């Protein structure tokens, strides 16, 4: 792989992770507090466990927190 | 899925399991490095850090193979349920070992040059002419891709993710483990072809692939036997106060069978499907008991909670009506149910499993049942009407 492409890949990855980190600290906690009651009472250490996933999946989480609250989530929604 | 999020859902069984697992990993690495050093002469001796790198790779691949074999193995041999029960811990441990292998490889092979190690990894992974056409694709890239998938899976191995992603999305994400496995197979096979590190990796690879594929195929053709008859004596398994409201607890019967004791509220409707429910008893706290093993992939139902009146599996969100032991329509999954009664605050269960989907009247918490229900004859099944 040419060094320019490798460098570009690394920069893109770091940018994505950086945005994810900002999202994990600034936007997502408030949105998740509103969506999931158990988040509010979760200990700080548990939030650290969620952090890598939030950094990696922040677009998914943002989409989920924008979802309508009555959208089915369980077994009844379909074959999981 | 617990009522409140906890860092790790540890209980006594899981602590013992994790201790044994990590003791096994450390012992294996020690033996691997020790034997390798002892059996090679100094001119051909590999450096200890390189041996650690290989040992971590062997361990991670072995753990991934075991993780993939547990599901089908449990379908074939139900007594392997404890392995399945702790699969999440096994998977996260496997990722930790894989990540250690990846990090050590990055530092060992790319950490001492002038280039950034990550850029060096991507640019210096050279094709090997000796491997022919198969050498055109650097084997390291398969390892990187596999590690990324395993990272996503480990990072989302918490109830928070199952709940917020939803069972469907979560399952789709975690089914990628098979893609990660395929890429690891390619990583090892190409590594062997391009670097030629001896026949051992290829032998282990073949054993692993044969085990995973063979068990998956075999489990499709074998039906799990239905619950066998057991002795008919009521046993007290726990106290009502041990179970949180709208939650369940995993307990073991004297014969070792695990059951989920559920504390829930008597359904408010529809009454015609719950003939024992009169209006004045609606909303009462009651106890039911079903098999602990989810019909989907053997998830521990005793660690689930009651959502919308249904016991919800903590793994993939499969749901069961506690009294009926079957999924709400239109779903058809059924569980063995157990007669249950509450005596002086103690939950007593008849160890004889009833046929799957047999409705059992839940035991009221506030009104201990003085006369034990008849257990020699199963109550009429509600079949698919529930």
Interface residues (C-beta under 8 A of the other chain):
Chain A: X1 X2 X3 X6 X7 X9 X10 X32 X35 X36 X38 X39 X41 X42 X43 X45 X46 X49 X50 X52 X53 X56 X57 X60 X61 X64 X73 X74 X75 X76 X77 X78 X79 X80
Chain B: X3 X4 X5 X6 X7 X116 X118 X119 X122 X123 X125 X151 X152 X155 X156 X158 X160 X161 X163 X164 X165 X166 X167 X168 X169 X170 X171 X296 X307 X308 X310 X312 X316 X317 X318 X319 X327 X328 X331
